[in-house]
Amino acid sequence: MSRILITSGPTRQYLDPVRYLSNASSGRMGAAMASAAVAMGHQVVVVSGPVDVAYPDGVEVIRVVSTEDLLAECMKVFPACDGLIAAAAPCDYRPRSVATEKIHKTGESLRLELVETPDVVASLAVHKKPSQWIVAFALETDDPHRRAMQKLRQKNADLIVLNEPAAIDAQETRVEALDREGRVAGRFDGEKTVVARELLALIERQFSRSR
């Protein structure tokens, strides 16, 4: 049995007390991965952004809001885990400053200065032990294989799961899993619960062989 950290859902970066930047990630893939991992006998910790989906019984769930929160909680949990499945869709940008009061209309254009949020997976990978593995997800709209491999290298992941915008907030998905050499380790499509089981089986094969 392995102890697996799974990130899930979106994050929010607030502009003022009521408005935020985010994305349409539903957390369904993260929940499906958690269910598949529990069914295979693994111990699972989920660090989840704000979602409406239910995570399975037997899973430790840590709720977060921002990308910074997500990173902070993962940094606490990851050292005691065998691997990471990074299915979350963290917000990549935040406003340089957050208004303390609600921003009101003035009839003029509003300019926002955005700065990058930390890369959660890359930050965790800095502290990865030789016995640990990392599976990242990449959602791309153009030149997907090149961009996915670029992300794999930047994040120092062992496997990257490439999916499509159609998967956002959907019941089904279609993915390709690419290894560090750019080889397609698996292609899966269908309901996310089915794809999650197939991905978990692939992860078990890949990392039980290599470690």
Backbone as a chain_set.jsonl record, in Angstrom:
{"seq": "MSRILITSGPTRQYLDPVRYLSNASSGRMGAAMASAAVAMGHQVVVVSGPVDVAYPDGVEVIRVVSTEDLLAECMKVFPACDGLIAAAAPCDYRPRSVATEKIHKTGESLRLELVETPDVVASLAVHKKPSQWIVAFALETDDPHRRAMQKLRQKNADLIVLNEPAAIDAQETRVEALDREGRVAGRFDGEKTVVARELLALIERQFSRSR", "coords": {"N": [[0.847, -1.2, 0.0], [0.52, 2.218, -0.821], [1.079, 5.635, 0.194], [-0.618, 8.276, -1.035], [-0.598, 11.522, -2.323], [-3.034, 13.637, -3.575], [-3.869, 16.324, -5.591], [-6.581, 18.549, -6.231], [-9.254, 20.093, -8.094], [-9.993, 23.677, -8.595], [-8.173, 26.756, -7.866], [-8.566, 29.899, -6.153], [-7.922, 33.324, -6.686], [-8.141, 36.206, -5.086], [-9.498, 39.412, -6.026], [-10.744, 41.438, -4.729], [-12.786, 41.671, -1.74], [-14.956, 40.155, -2.723], [-14.65, 39.276, -5.362], [-12.883, 37.168, -7.683], [-10.127, 35.572, -9.456], [-10.238, 32.584, -11.332], [-10.881, 29.208, -12.479], [-12.764, 26.802, -14.433], [-12.527, 24.256, -13.352], [-13.799, 21.283, -11.973], [-13.127, 19.41, -10.07], [-13.774, 16.79, -10.471], [-12.047, 14.933, -11.726], [-9.966, 14.695, -9.884], [-11.402, 13.656, -7.705], [-12.202, 11.241, -8.828], [-9.707, 10.016, -9.214], [-8.944, 9.762, -6.549], [-10.907, 7.98, -5.603], [-10.311, 5.718, -7.153], [-7.727, 5.154, -6.239], [-8.158, 4.564, -3.517], [-9.785, 2.307, -3.825], [-7.906, 0.559, -4.796], [-6.468, 0.035, -2.598], [-4.798, 1.946, -1.495], [-3.533, 4.524, 0.706], [-4.886, 7.727, 0.981], [-4.459, 11.217, 0.625], [-6.161, 14.126, -0.002], [-5.718, 17.31, -1.267], [-7.683, 19.934, -1.718], [-9.104, 22.445, -3.788], [-11.845, 24.88, -3.892], [-14.708, 23.081, -4.412], [-17.687, 21.316, -5.522], [-17.945, 18.615, -5.635], [-18.073, 15.339, -4.108], [-15.728, 13.715, -2.071], [-14.381, 10.399, -1.707], [-15.262, 8.13, 0.996], [-12.95, 7.452, 3.618], [-10.836, 8.923, 2.761], [-8.477, 11.406, 3.507], [-9.206, 14.763, 3.562], [-8.089, 17.948, 2.767], [-8.977, 21.222, 2.775], [-8.539, 24.047, 0.673], [-8.029, 27.436, -0.568], [-6.538, 29.418, -2.142], [-3.795, 29.378, -4.557], [-1.392, 29.638, -3.198], [-2.152, 28.682, -0.701], [-2.657, 26.02, -1.4], [-0.089, 25.12, -2.127], [1.237, 25.441, 0.348], [-0.068, 23.587, 2.062], [0.405, 21.196, 0.689], [3.183, 21.065, 0.886], [3.449, 20.4, 3.535], [2.357, 17.832, 3.616], [3.46, 16.196, 1.564], [6.151, 15.198, 2.115], [5.733, 12.856, 3.624], [4.6, 11.098, 1.893], [4.341, 8.622, -0.741], [3.968, 9.268, -3.371], [2.805, 11.793, -5.733], [-0.147, 12.876, -7.262], [-0.987, 15.242, -9.351], [-3.702, 16.608, -9.947], [-5.054, 18.943, -9.734], [-6.126, 22.252, -10.807], [-4.489, 24.813, -10.533], [-4.796, 28.368, -10.133], [-2.942, 30.404, -12.24], [-2.16, 33.035, -12.034], [-2.197, 35.967, -9.961], [-3.608, 38.979, -8.56], [-1.428, 41.786, -8.19], [-1.915, 43.367, -5.998], [-4.484, 43.24, -3.514], [-7.685, 44.544, -3.265], [-9.034, 46.064, -0.372], [-11.644, 46.728, 0.007], [-14.813, 46.308, -1.709], [-14.534, 46.603, -5.206], [-15.783, 49.257, -7.011], [-17.863, 50.262, -9.812], [-16.771, 52.809, -12.035], [-17.154, 53.925, -14.446], [-14.918, 54.059, -15.93], [-12.096, 52.381, -17.479], [-10.758, 49.467, -15.908], [-7.674, 48.652, -14.669], [-5.696, 45.837, -14.17], [-2.918, 44.55, -12.52], [-1.18, 41.677, -12.892], [0.542, 38.972, -11.346], [2.632, 36.053, -11.432], [1.595, 33.056, -9.813], [2.998, 30.698, -7.415], [4.571, 27.735, -8.783], [3.16, 24.845, -8.059], [3.711, 22.051, -8.348], [6.373, 22.02, -9.323], [7.637, 23.246, -7.174], [7.266, 21.364, -5.13], [8.675, 19.272, -6.247], [11.313, 19.998, -5.952], [11.949, 19.105, -3.462], [11.694, 16.418, -3.678], [12.221, 13.043, -2.858], [14.447, 10.327, -3.795], [12.923, 8.0, -3.787], [10.374, 8.813, -4.233], [7.595, 9.618, -6.452], [6.186, 11.636, -9.104], [3.246, 12.594, -10.687], [2.034, 14.661, -13.066], [-0.521, 16.857, -14.423], [-1.525, 18.17, -17.584], [-3.218, 20.602, -19.316], [-3.755, 21.556, -22.485], [-4.03, 23.801, -25.308], [-2.8, 24.293, -27.726], [-0.214, 22.935, -29.774], [0.11, 20.554, -28.145], [1.691, 18.245, -27.288], [4.384, 19.102, -27.278], [4.265, 21.216, -25.451], [3.345, 19.875, -23.193], [5.518, 18.174, -22.648], [7.436, 20.084, -22.131], [6.409, 21.138, -19.771], [6.602, 18.843, -18.164], [9.376, 18.583, -17.883], [10.014, 21.067, -16.682], [8.662, 20.848, -14.284], [9.822, 18.682, -13.194], [8.602, 16.177, -13.244], [7.587, 12.685, -13.268], [5.817, 11.503, -14.911], [3.421, 12.705, -17.221], [0.112, 13.744, -17.657], [-1.778, 14.367, -20.338], [-4.485, 16.335, -21.18], [-7.646, 17.674, -22.503], [-9.369, 20.833, -23.215], [-12.102, 20.243, -23.338], [-12.542, 18.508, -21.291], [-13.003, 19.918, -18.989], [-15.051, 20.383, -16.23], [-16.615, 18.225, -17.003], [-18.15, 14.964, -17.417], [-16.756, 13.051, -18.749], [-13.533, 12.232, -20.213], [-10.516, 12.503, -22.193], [-7.327, 11.251, -22.42], [-3.723, 11.346, -22.666], [-0.887, 9.704, -21.465], [2.369, 10.645, -20.874], [5.778, 9.673, -20.753], [9.057, 10.364, -19.279], [10.747, 10.327, -21.441], [9.193, 11.145, -23.482], [7.596, 9.263, -24.596], [4.459, 7.708, -25.363], [2.807, 6.443, -22.776], [0.318, 5.533, -22.248], [-3.045, 5.637, -23.514], [-6.237, 6.828, -22.83], [-9.791, 6.929, -22.714], [-13.105, 8.053, -21.87], [-15.595, 7.778, -19.259], [-14.682, 9.681, -16.402], [-14.283, 8.244, -14.055], [-13.646, 5.71, -15.0], [-11.367, 6.215, -16.578], [-9.691, 7.143, -14.564], [-9.218, 4.799, -13.068], [-7.782, 3.34, -14.943], [-5.552, 4.963, -15.284], [-4.475, 4.866, -12.685], [-3.763, 2.171, -12.581], [-1.779, 2.163, -14.543], [0.087, 3.902, -13.335], [0.805, 2.373, -11.097], [2.058, 0.22, -12.395], [4.178, 1.541, -13.702], [5.737, 2.679, -11.613], [6.173, 0.74, -9.726], [7.847, -0.845, -11.116], [10.066, 0.745, -11.575], [11.12, 1.433, -9.131]], "CA": [[0.0, 0.0, 0.0], [1.243, 3.491, -0.878], [0.389, 6.848, 0.649], [-0.622, 9.118, -2.226], [-1.141, 12.874, -2.247], [-3.743, 14.028, -4.795], [-4.424, 17.678, -5.597], [-7.849, 18.487, -6.963], [-10.076, 21.294, -8.197], [-9.364, 24.95, -8.928], [-7.9, 27.674, -6.77], [-9.096, 31.252, -6.354], [-7.049, 34.443, -6.321], [-9.105, 37.294, -4.903], [-9.212, 40.78, -6.461], [-11.296, 42.228, -3.634], [-13.445, 40.706, -0.851], [-16.032, 39.357, -3.334], [-14.333, 38.846, -6.731], [-11.634, 36.41, -7.757], [-9.732, 34.867, -10.667], [-10.273, 31.145, -11.139], [-11.183, 28.484, -13.708], [-13.973, 25.981, -14.317], [-12.238, 22.904, -12.885], [-14.859, 20.799, -11.087], [-12.624, 18.455, -9.095], [-14.241, 15.427, -10.765], [-10.927, 14.04, -12.008], [-9.299, 14.451, -8.62], [-12.24, 12.751, -6.919], [-12.134, 9.923, -9.467], [-8.398, 9.449, -8.902], [-8.964, 9.382, -5.137], [-11.727, 6.767, -5.489], [-9.571, 4.6, -7.738], [-6.593, 4.84, -5.373], [-8.687, 3.897, -2.327], [-10.244, 0.978, -4.237], [-6.723, -0.28, -5.0], [-5.849, -0.232, -1.306], [-3.834, 2.973, -1.104], [-3.922, 5.585, 1.632], [-4.975, 8.914, 0.13], [-4.695, 12.561, 1.147], [-6.549, 15.05, -1.067], [-5.713, 18.744, -0.993], [-8.691, 20.345, -2.699], [-9.656, 23.78, -3.888], [-13.295, 24.936, -3.687], [-15.461, 22.249, -5.348], [-18.941, 20.759, -5.021], [-17.923, 17.153, -5.696], [-17.818, 14.641, -2.849], [-14.599, 12.792, -2.09], [-14.811, 9.117, -1.14], [-14.979, 7.811, 2.394], [-11.626, 6.885, 3.845], [-9.826, 9.846, 2.241], [-8.25, 12.638, 4.272], [-9.387, 15.912, 2.672], [-7.659, 19.25, 3.271], [-9.589, 22.243, 1.918], [-7.765, 25.278, 0.502], [-8.65, 28.407, -1.475], [-5.608, 30.004, -3.106], [-2.651, 28.569, -4.984], [-0.426, 29.673, -2.103], [-2.663, 27.739, 0.305], [-2.457, 24.676, -1.945], [1.332, 24.788, -1.99], [1.61, 25.339, 1.764], [-0.57, 22.328, 2.613], [1.115, 20.089, 0.039], [4.529, 21.008, 1.442], [3.361, 19.706, 4.818], [1.925, 16.446, 3.454], [4.215, 15.436, 0.577], [7.31, 14.435, 2.608], [5.339, 11.555, 4.179], [3.874, 10.365, 0.85], [5.143, 7.909, -1.744], [3.838, 9.905, -4.664], [1.878, 12.903, -5.93], [-0.937, 12.979, -8.495], [-1.348, 16.662, -9.345], [-4.858, 16.77, -10.833], [-5.649, 20.267, -9.534], [-5.897, 23.284, -11.825], [-4.249, 26.054, -9.778], [-4.799, 29.628, -10.859], [-1.543, 30.721, -12.523], [-1.881, 34.45, -11.795], [-2.915, 36.658, -8.897], [-3.369, 40.418, -8.635], [-0.288, 42.217, -7.368], [-2.485, 43.833, -4.728], [-5.899, 42.898, -3.338], [-8.436, 45.654, -2.684], [-9.632, 45.73, 0.927], [-13.085, 46.952, -0.135], [-15.341, 45.946, -3.02], [-14.217, 47.546, -6.278], [-17.032, 49.757, -7.597], [-17.797, 50.818, -11.159], [-16.529, 54.254, -12.102], [-17.327, 54.367, -15.819], [-13.605, 54.031, -16.557], [-11.481, 51.059, -17.563], [-10.05, 49.019, -14.711], [-6.426, 47.967, -15.014], [-5.211, 44.907, -13.165], [-1.56, 44.058, -12.705], [-1.149, 40.301, -12.426], [1.843, 38.326, -11.2], [2.489, 34.598, -11.407], [1.553, 32.331, -8.541], [4.046, 29.666, -7.416], [4.306, 26.459, -9.449], [3.027, 23.915, -6.94], [4.403, 20.784, -8.611], [7.815, 22.278, -9.388], [8.109, 23.547, -5.818], [7.327, 20.1, -4.406], [9.702, 18.42, -6.86], [12.617, 20.387, -5.407], [12.176, 18.327, -2.237], [11.354, 15.015, -3.947], [13.226, 12.033, -2.53], [14.605, 9.355, -4.894], [11.883, 6.971, -3.729], [9.062, 9.394, -4.534], [7.255, 9.872, -7.847], [5.242, 12.741, -9.338], [2.449, 12.577, -11.91], [1.42, 15.972, -13.286], [-1.522, 16.965, -15.485], [-1.351, 19.336, -18.449], [-4.328, 20.889, -20.23], [-3.177, 22.431, -23.497], [-4.885, 24.105, -26.453], [-2.02, 24.321, -28.969], [1.044, 22.186, -29.719], [-0.022, 19.95, -26.815], [2.759, 17.347, -26.865], [5.583, 19.88, -26.968], [4.032, 21.97, -24.221], [3.275, 18.928, -22.08], [6.871, 17.734, -22.319], [8.099, 21.234, -21.515], [5.943, 21.167, -18.384], [7.151, 17.693, -17.456], [10.759, 18.899, -17.523], [10.033, 22.196, -15.749], [8.13, 20.417, -12.996], [10.572, 17.493, -12.772], [7.639, 15.093, -13.037], [7.965, 11.391, -13.824], [4.79, 11.178, -15.908], [2.491, 13.821, -17.357], [-1.162, 13.338, -18.252], [-2.224, 15.432, -21.233], [-5.914, 16.299, -21.473], [-8.159, 18.702, -23.406], [-10.334, 21.745, -22.586], [-13.431, 19.621, -23.254], [-12.643, 17.736, -20.05], [-13.316, 20.801, -17.87], [-16.411, 20.273, -15.694], [-17.317, 17.201, -17.781], [-18.151, 13.623, -16.837], [-15.835, 12.209, -19.512], [-12.265, 12.844, -20.583], [-9.618, 11.734, -23.056], [-5.991, 11.628, -21.965], [-2.505, 10.612, -23.014], [0.145, 9.762, -20.435], [3.688, 10.689, -21.498], [6.859, 9.463, -19.801], [10.124, 11.365, -19.324], [11.369, 10.288, -22.767], [8.214, 11.604, -24.456], [6.824, 8.133, -25.129], [3.081, 7.582, -24.891], [2.708, 5.277, -21.897], [-1.053, 5.049, -22.28], [-4.128, 6.498, -23.99], [-7.483, 6.378, -22.225], [-10.912, 7.86, -22.841], [-14.368, 7.574, -21.322], [-15.956, 8.428, -18.009], [-13.5, 9.969, -15.592], [-14.071, 7.161, -13.09], [-12.982, 4.613, -15.717], [-10.031, 6.694, -16.933], [-8.898, 7.199, -13.329], [-8.768, 3.441, -12.733], [-6.753, 2.952, -15.909], [-4.355, 5.738, -14.96], [-3.881, 4.327, -11.456], [-3.113, 0.904, -12.922], [-0.549, 2.529, -15.244], [1.012, 4.451, -12.347], [1.325, 1.247, -10.321], [3.017, -0.532, -13.23], [5.355, 2.35, -13.986], [6.597, 2.996, -10.492], [6.603, -0.484, -9.042], [8.933, -1.359, -11.935], [11.254, 1.604, -11.586], [11.596, 1.708, -7.778]], "C": [[0.881, 1.248, 0.0], [0.396, 4.591, -0.245], [0.52, 7.854, -0.485], [-1.271, 10.459, -1.919], [-1.778, 13.203, -3.588], [-4.209, 15.47, -4.632], [-5.613, 17.702, -6.539], [-8.531, 19.848, -6.994], [-9.302, 22.544, -8.564], [-8.846, 25.649, -7.677], [-8.479, 29.03, -7.134], [-8.079, 32.28, -5.892], [-7.921, 35.7, -6.282], [-8.576, 38.639, -5.399], [-9.636, 41.766, -5.375], [-12.07, 41.249, -2.744], [-14.492, 39.81, -1.51], [-15.694, 38.797, -4.717], [-12.987, 38.118, -6.744], [-11.387, 35.91, -9.179], [-9.765, 33.372, -10.375], [-10.449, 30.469, -12.488], [-12.325, 27.523, -13.414], [-13.704, 24.545, -13.876], [-13.262, 22.484, -11.832], [-14.352, 19.926, -9.952], [-13.034, 17.02, -9.376], [-13.085, 14.461, -11.02], [-10.174, 13.72, -10.723], [-10.08, 13.484, -7.745], [-12.199, 11.343, -7.495], [-10.797, 9.246, -9.182], [-8.343, 8.986, -7.445], [-9.753, 8.091, -4.94], [-10.976, 5.546, -6.01], [-8.42, 4.18, -6.83], [-7.045, 4.108, -4.112], [-9.119, 2.476, -2.663], [-9.069, 0.018, -4.436], [-5.932, -0.488, -3.71], [-4.853, 0.8, -0.831], [-4.415, 3.914, -0.052], [-3.842, 6.902, 0.873], [-5.215, 10.17, 0.959], [-5.017, 13.448, -0.044], [-6.436, 16.473, -0.544], [-6.539, 19.381, -2.105], [-9.018, 21.828, -2.613], [-11.169, 23.73, -3.734], [-14.05, 24.168, -4.783], [-16.749, 21.774, -4.687], [-18.937, 19.237, -5.011], [-17.628, 16.574, -4.31], [-16.623, 13.709, -3.034], [-14.982, 11.515, -1.351], [-14.497, 8.985, 0.348], [-13.581, 7.207, 2.507], [-10.5, 7.757, 3.351], [-9.694, 11.042, 3.187], [-8.317, 13.808, 3.296], [-8.98, 17.188, 3.392], [-8.164, 20.3, 2.304], [-8.72, 23.505, 1.882], [-8.504, 26.205, -0.452], [-7.661, 28.858, -2.55], [-4.517, 29.02, -3.516], [-1.586, 28.53, -3.888], [-0.844, 28.72, -0.978], [-2.394, 26.296, -0.127], [-1.011, 24.233, -1.768], [1.703, 24.57, -0.528], [1.151, 24.011, 2.361], [0.146, 21.129, 1.996], [2.538, 19.948, 0.578], [4.548, 20.289, 2.785], [3.159, 18.206, 4.631], [2.892, 15.614, 2.611], [5.403, 14.661, 1.148], [6.958, 13.05, 3.137], [4.576, 10.705, 3.169], [4.849, 9.66, -0.098], [5.08, 8.598, -3.097], [2.791, 10.994, -4.666], [1.171, 12.742, -7.265], [-1.525, 14.385, -8.5], [-2.462, 16.915, -10.354], [-5.528, 18.127, -10.679], [-5.333, 21.189, -10.712], [-5.677, 24.614, -11.109], [-4.29, 27.276, -10.688], [-3.343, 30.088, -11.014], [-1.161, 32.164, -12.216], [-2.721, 34.952, -10.632], [-2.695, 38.155, -9.075], [-2.191, 40.809, -7.743], [-0.757, 42.725, -6.016], [-3.967, 43.503, -4.705], [-6.592, 44.073, -2.659], [-9.085, 45.218, -1.373], [-11.139, 45.928, 0.931], [-13.519, 46.559, -1.543], [-15.016, 47.038, -4.043], [-15.523, 47.962, -6.956], [-16.801, 50.287, -9.008], [-17.597, 52.327, -11.087], [-16.823, 54.813, -13.489], [-16.035, 54.376, -16.599], [-13.109, 52.582, -16.639], [-10.759, 50.747, -16.262], [-8.82, 48.244, -15.142], [-5.977, 47.09, -13.847], [-3.779, 44.516, -13.496], [-1.491, 42.673, -12.076], [0.279, 39.802, -12.343], [1.616, 36.823, -11.093], [2.402, 34.078, -9.974], [2.651, 31.268, -8.561], [3.608, 28.421, -8.175], [4.327, 25.374, -8.372], [3.853, 22.658, -7.172], [5.905, 20.986, -8.639], [8.387, 22.553, -8.003], [8.229, 22.27, -4.989], [8.463, 19.221, -4.928], [11.102, 18.761, -6.366], [12.979, 19.519, -4.202], [11.886, 16.84, -2.432], [12.521, 14.104, -3.61], [13.338, 11.03, -3.679], [13.504, 8.301, -4.927], [10.505, 7.494, -4.113], [8.865, 9.597, -6.032], [6.216, 10.986, -7.934], [4.57, 12.544, -10.69], [1.743, 13.915, -12.016], [0.361, 15.865, -14.378], [-1.231, 18.231, -16.286], [-2.563, 19.457, -19.363], [-3.837, 21.934, -21.219], [-4.144, 22.636, -24.663], [-4.124, 24.169, -27.77], [-0.686, 23.624, -28.738], [1.123, 21.386, -28.416], [1.142, 19.073, -26.381], [4.022, 18.116, -26.486], [5.414, 20.62, -25.644], [3.955, 21.045, -23.002], [4.666, 18.466, -21.669], [7.683, 18.863, -21.687], [7.7, 21.333, -20.041], [6.534, 20.023, -17.572], [8.576, 17.996, -16.991], [10.823, 20.016, -16.486], [9.618, 21.773, -14.347], [8.888, 19.223, -12.419], [9.621, 16.356, -12.412], [8.168, 13.811, -13.667], [7.019, 10.949, -14.933], [3.889, 12.395, -16.007], [1.279, 13.357, -18.137], [-1.716, 14.518, -19.033], [-3.715, 15.278, -21.483], [-6.334, 17.542, -22.239], [-9.139, 19.618, -22.68], [-11.734, 21.157, -22.452], [-13.63, 18.846, -21.959], [-13.09, 18.593, -18.864], [-14.797, 20.679, -17.502], [-17.259, 19.267, -16.474], [-17.248, 15.866, -17.062], [-17.116, 12.723, -17.499], [-14.561, 12.97, -19.839], [-11.525, 11.934, -21.549], [-8.21, 12.196, -22.744], [-4.92, 10.788, -22.645], [-1.522, 10.787, -21.868], [1.504, 9.649, -21.108], [4.76, 10.499, -20.435], [7.974, 10.479, -20.024], [10.848, 11.405, -20.661], [10.415, 10.749, -23.862], [7.413, 10.482, -25.088], [5.415, 8.143, -24.558], [2.981, 6.297, -24.077], [1.303, 4.709, -21.869], [-1.994, 6.096, -22.836], [-5.437, 5.95, -23.456], [-8.577, 7.408, -22.493], [-12.176, 7.204, -22.308], [-14.728, 8.346, -20.075], [-14.726, 8.587, -17.127], [-13.234, 8.878, -14.556], [-13.324, 5.996, -13.724], [-11.545, 5.002, -16.055], [-9.131, 6.741, -15.698], [-8.379, 5.821, -12.945], [-7.647, 2.997, -13.664], [-5.451, 3.696, -15.637], [-3.675, 5.213, -13.708], [-3.171, 3.01, -11.721], [-1.793, 1.16, -13.644], [0.497, 3.045, -14.258], [1.621, 3.331, -11.507], [2.362, 0.469, -11.111], [4.314, 0.248, -13.409], [6.287, 2.442, -12.787], [6.927, 1.818, -9.611], [7.771, -1.115, -9.792], [10.215, -0.585, -11.71], [11.827, 1.845, -10.194], [11.651, 0.446, -6.952]], "O": [[1.867, 1.322, 0.734], [-0.828, 4.491, -0.162], [1.628, 8.242, -0.856], [-2.352, 10.524, -1.333], [-1.135, 13.064, -4.629], [-4.868, 15.803, -3.647], [-5.65, 16.967, -7.526], [-8.411, 20.646, -6.065], [-8.098, 22.485, -8.815], [-9.062, 25.178, -6.56], [-8.838, 29.276, -8.285], [-7.455, 32.128, -4.843], [-8.375, 36.189, -7.316], [-7.403, 38.972, -5.23], [-8.981, 42.781, -5.137], [-11.998, 40.048, -3.004], [-14.885, 38.801, -0.924], [-16.403, 37.913, -5.198], [-12.09, 38.4, -5.949], [-12.305, 35.835, -9.995], [-9.366, 32.94, -9.294], [-10.197, 31.079, -13.527], [-12.799, 27.438, -12.281], [-14.582, 23.693, -14.016], [-13.556, 23.242, -10.907], [-15.064, 19.718, -8.97], [-12.687, 16.119, -8.613], [-13.129, 13.309, -10.587], [-9.785, 12.572, -10.508], [-9.5, 12.598, -7.118], [-12.165, 10.363, -6.75], [-10.752, 8.041, -8.937], [-7.764, 7.943, -7.144], [-9.324, 7.207, -4.198], [-10.999, 4.48, -5.396], [-8.163, 2.987, -6.666], [-6.404, 3.149, -3.682], [-8.862, 1.546, -1.898], [-9.217, -1.192, -4.265], [-4.866, -1.104, -3.718], [-4.132, 0.561, 0.138], [-5.631, 4.073, 0.059], [-2.848, 7.171, 0.198], [-6.048, 10.192, 1.865], [-4.238, 13.52, -0.994], [-6.995, 16.803, 0.503], [-6.15, 19.37, -3.273], [-9.184, 22.389, -1.53], [-11.729, 22.665, -3.474], [-14.029, 24.567, -5.947], [-16.892, 21.82, -3.466], [-19.836, 18.625, -4.435], [-17.02, 17.226, -3.461], [-16.525, 13.003, -4.038], [-15.826, 11.552, -0.457], [-13.597, 9.637, 0.877], [-13.104, 6.536, 1.592], [-9.331, 7.398, 3.491], [-10.696, 11.616, 3.612], [-7.574, 13.844, 2.315], [-9.462, 17.476, 4.488], [-7.813, 20.271, 1.125], [-8.231, 23.969, 2.912], [-9.491, 25.809, -1.071], [-7.925, 28.694, -3.741], [-4.344, 27.968, -2.901], [-0.949, 27.498, -3.678], [-0.008, 28.042, -0.382], [-1.962, 25.464, 0.671], [-0.74, 23.119, -1.318], [2.409, 23.614, -0.203], [1.908, 23.374, 3.093], [0.458, 20.161, 2.69], [3.042, 18.833, 0.711], [5.537, 19.645, 3.137], [3.711, 17.401, 5.381], [3.119, 14.443, 2.916], [5.65, 13.543, 0.698], [7.799, 12.152, 3.103], [3.971, 9.699, 3.54], [6.009, 10.048, -0.233], [6.026, 8.524, -3.881], [1.993, 11.114, -3.736], [1.815, 12.498, -8.285], [-2.449, 14.681, -7.743], [-2.212, 17.373, -11.469], [-6.469, 18.438, -11.41], [-4.415, 20.946, -11.495], [-6.575, 25.455, -11.08], [-3.88, 27.226, -11.847], [-2.602, 30.152, -10.033], [0.024, 32.49, -12.143], [-3.803, 34.437, -10.354], [-1.701, 38.565, -9.676], [-1.988, 40.23, -6.675], [-0.078, 42.539, -5.006], [-4.626, 43.488, -5.744], [-6.149, 44.544, -1.612], [-9.626, 44.116, -1.285], [-11.837, 45.358, 1.769], [-12.697, 46.485, -2.457], [-15.197, 48.228, -3.785], [-16.28, 47.111, -7.422], [-15.696, 50.703, -9.358], [-18.15, 53.019, -10.233], [-16.755, 56.024, -13.699], [-16.033, 54.664, -17.796], [-13.627, 51.689, -15.969], [-10.221, 51.636, -15.602], [-8.924, 47.28, -15.9], [-5.89, 47.537, -12.703], [-3.473, 44.186, -14.641], [-1.715, 42.514, -10.876], [1.123, 40.161, -13.163], [0.535, 36.377, -10.709], [3.048, 34.592, -9.061], [3.186, 30.966, -9.628], [2.423, 28.089, -8.209], [5.385, 25.032, -7.843], [4.612, 22.243, -6.296], [6.643, 20.204, -8.039], [9.504, 22.134, -7.697], [9.184, 22.111, -4.229], [9.126, 18.52, -4.163], [11.983, 17.902, -6.363], [14.15, 19.235, -3.952], [11.836, 16.086, -1.461], [13.658, 14.348, -4.014], [12.399, 10.9, -4.464], [13.191, 7.768, -5.992], [9.572, 6.712, -4.298], [9.829, 9.73, -6.786], [5.473, 11.246, -6.988], [5.236, 12.351, -11.706], [0.941, 14.267, -11.151], [0.346, 14.911, -15.156], [-0.755, 19.23, -15.746], [-2.893, 18.525, -20.096], [-3.536, 23.065, -20.838], [-4.964, 21.77, -24.968], [-4.741, 24.106, -28.833], [-0.103, 23.708, -27.656], [2.089, 21.521, -27.665], [1.553, 19.137, -25.223], [4.658, 17.807, -25.479], [6.326, 20.64, -24.818], [4.437, 21.384, -21.921], [4.965, 18.376, -20.479], [8.517, 18.623, -20.813], [8.539, 21.578, -19.175], [6.925, 20.213, -16.42], [8.941, 17.705, -15.852], [11.589, 19.933, -15.526], [10.146, 22.269, -13.352], [8.629, 18.803, -11.291], [9.807, 15.665, -11.411], [9.079, 13.843, -14.494], [7.372, 10.129, -15.78], [3.617, 13.051, -15.002], [1.399, 12.665, -19.148], [-2.077, 15.543, -18.456], [-4.168, 14.229, -21.942], [-5.496, 18.373, -22.59], [-9.686, 19.239, -21.645], [-12.477, 21.534, -21.545], [-14.763, 18.558, -21.574], [-13.511, 18.053, -17.841], [-15.676, 20.847, -18.347], [-18.472, 19.433, -16.594], [-16.393, 15.658, -16.201], [-16.65, 11.754, -16.9], [-14.517, 14.198, -19.754], [-11.857, 10.759, -21.705], [-7.92, 13.391, -22.794], [-5.172, 9.683, -23.128], [-1.345, 11.894, -21.359], [1.771, 8.685, -21.825], [4.681, 11.079, -19.353], [7.846, 11.362, -20.873], [11.494, 12.401, -20.987], [10.776, 10.748, -25.039], [6.636, 10.717, -26.014], [5.202, 8.537, -23.412], [3.062, 5.198, -24.625], [1.104, 3.547, -21.513], [-1.779, 7.295, -22.659], [-5.727, 4.763, -23.601], [-8.319, 8.612, -22.499], [-12.307, 5.98, -22.292], [-14.224, 9.448, -19.853], [-13.842, 7.73, -17.112], [-12.08, 8.616, -14.217], [-12.479, 5.366, -13.086], [-10.618, 4.22, -15.847], [-7.946, 6.416, -15.778], [-7.225, 5.684, -12.54], [-6.685, 2.36, -13.235], [-4.368, 3.121, -15.748], [-2.448, 5.12, -13.657], [-2.106, 2.751, -11.16], [-0.803, 0.469, -13.4], [1.666, 2.665, -14.338], [2.822, 3.342, -11.236], [3.411, 0.099, -10.584], [5.407, -0.306, -13.286], [7.501, 2.299, -12.933], [7.869, 1.883, -8.822], [8.586, -1.826, -9.204], [11.305, -1.156, -11.659], [12.916, 2.406, -10.075], [12.032, 0.491, -5.782]]}, "num_chains": 1, "name": "protein.A"}
